[in-house]
């Protein structure tokens, strides 16, 4: 029997109950890559026939983590942003997503302005997943019809997150699901 969403949820609960830190999240990342190998899962949750938009596949009532399917129509380049006090694991289902990790070049003392520099760039291809730990600044760039599964430590609509304007240096509070 193929590794499916129900088993992935069970494994996430087990892993994160034992270790909610970076090592546990790495365990979830590995299991997400395993889930992305299941063509039935992709067909059901991330195929050409899946309705476009952001779909919450699961939200854990005790641990708070979410599993979301991002089914995109149009290409998008997100501004650099963080997920506040949450972490995120992106798993590529179709096409690709170019990921960039950023660091602040300033002392982070100014909450309204920042100067960023890219420190790591890589491409997620189908079946692969990457982690952004709490507060890590990153941006994503994907083509038309890209689809990915994102696991977050909490519902991001409920926490403070920011995005960065590279041209002006302005730091702005994000609205719900702005960084999809």
C-alpha positions in Angstrom: 0.0 0.0 0.0 1.4 3.4 -1.0 2.2 6.0 1.7 -0.8 8.3 1.9 -2.0 11.5 3.6 -3.4 9.7 6.6 -0.1 7.9 7.4 1.8 11.2 6.8 -0.5 12.9 9.3 0.0 10.1 11.8 3.8 10.3 11.3 3.9 14.1 11.7 1.9 13.8 15.0 4.3 11.2 16.3 7.5 12.9 15.2 6.5 16.4 16.4 5.2 15.0 19.7 8.6 13.6 20.4 10.6 16.5 19.0 9.1 19.8 17.9 12.5 21.3 17.2 14.8 21.2 14.1 15.4 17.4 14.3 11.7 16.6 14.4 11.1 19.0 11.5 13.7 17.2 9.5 11.9 14.0 10.1 8.7 15.6 8.8 10.6 16.8 5.7 11.8 13.3 5.0 8.2 11.9 5.3 6.9 14.7 3.1 9.3 13.6 0.4 8.0 10.1 0.8 4.4 11.3 0.5 5.3 13.2 -2.7 6.4 9.9 -4.3 2.8 8.6 -4.2 1.1 9.3 -7.6 -2.4 8.7 -6.0 -1.7 11.5 -3.5 -0.5 13.9 -6.3 -3.5 13.0 -8.5 -5.9 13.7 -5.6 -4.4 16.8 -4.1 -2.0 18.4 -6.7 -3.0 17.4 -10.2 -4.2 19.4 -13.2 -7.8 18.6 -12.1 -7.3 19.8 -8.6 -9.2 23.1 -8.1 -6.8 26.1 -8.0 -6.1 27.9 -4.8 -4.9 27.2 -1.3 -6.3 24.1 0.4 -5.9 23.1 4.0 -5.5 19.4 3.9 -5.1 19.1 7.7 -4.8 21.2 10.8 -3.7 19.3 14.0 -6.0 20.2 16.9 -3.4 19.5 19.5 0.0 20.3 18.0 -1.3 23.1 15.7 0.7 22.2 12.5 -1.0 22.5 9.2 -0.7 20.7 5.9 -1.6 22.8 2.9 -1.8 22.2 -0.9 -0.8 25.2 -3.0 -2.4 24.8 -6.5 -1.2 27.7 -8.5 -2.4 29.0 -11.9 0.0 31.8 -12.5 3.7 32.2 -12.0 4.7 34.2 -8.9 7.8 35.7 -7.3 7.2 36.4 -3.7 9.0 39.2 -1.9 11.4 38.0 0.9 9.3 37.2 3.9 9.3 35.2 7.1 6.8 32.9 8.8 7.3 34.7 12.1 7.7 32.3 15.0 6.7 29.3 12.8 8.6 27.0 10.6 7.6 25.9 7.1 8.5 22.9 5.0 7.8 23.2 1.2 7.5 20.0 -0.8 7.3 20.2 -4.5 4.5 18.3 -6.2 4.8 19.5 -9.8 7.0 21.8 -11.9 9.6 23.6 -9.6 10.1 26.4 -7.1 13.2 28.4 -6.9 14.0 29.2 -3.2 16.2 32.0 -1.9 17.2 32.3 1.7 18.1 35.8 2.9 19.9 37.4 5.9 19.7 40.9 7.2 22.9 42.9 6.6 21.8 45.5 9.2 21.6 44.9 13.0 17.8 44.2 12.8 17.3 47.0 15.3 15.0 48.9 12.9 11.6 47.2 12.7 10.5 49.3 9.8 13.5 49.0 7.5 16.0 46.3 6.6 18.8 45.6 4.2 18.9 42.0 3.0 21.4 39.8 1.2 20.8 36.4 -0.4 22.8 33.7 1.2 21.5 30.5 -0.4 19.6 29.7 -3.6 18.3 26.3 -4.8 15.5 24.7 -6.8 12.9 22.3 -5.4 11.9 19.8 -8.0 9.0 17.3 -7.8 9.5 14.9 -4.8 11.9 17.2 -2.9 11.3 19.3 0.2 13.1 22.1 2.0 12.8 23.6 5.5 12.7 27.2 6.7 13.1 27.3 10.5 11.4 29.8 12.7 11.9 33.4 11.5 14.0 32.4 8.5 13.7 35.0 5.7 13.1 33.5 2.3 11.4 34.1 -1.1 9.9 31.7 -3.6 9.6 31.9 -7.4 7.5 29.4 -9.3 6.2 29.1 -12.9 2.6 28.8 -14.1 0.8 25.7 -12.7 3.4 24.9 -10.1 2.0 22.9 -7.1 3.5 22.3 -3.7 2.6 21.0 -0.3 3.5 23.2 2.6 3.6 22.0 6.2 3.7 24.8 8.8 4.1 24.8 12.6 0.9 26.7 13.0 -1.8 28.5 11.1 0.2 31.4 9.7 -2.9 33.6 9.7 -2.8 33.7 13.5 0.8 35.0 13.9 2.8 38.1 13.1 4.8 37.8 9.9 6.6 40.3 7.8 7.7 40.9 4.2 10.6 42.9 2.9 10.7 45.4 0.0 14.1 44.9 -1.6 14.0 48.3 -3.4 12.9 50.5 -0.5 14.1 48.4 2.5 10.6 48.8 4.0 9.4 46.0 6.3 5.6 45.4 6.2 3.3 43.2 8.3 1.8 40.6 6.0 -1.9 39.9 5.5 -3.2 36.4 5.7 -1.8 33.9 3.2 0.1 36.7 1.3 3.2 34.6 0.9 1.7 31.8 -1.0 
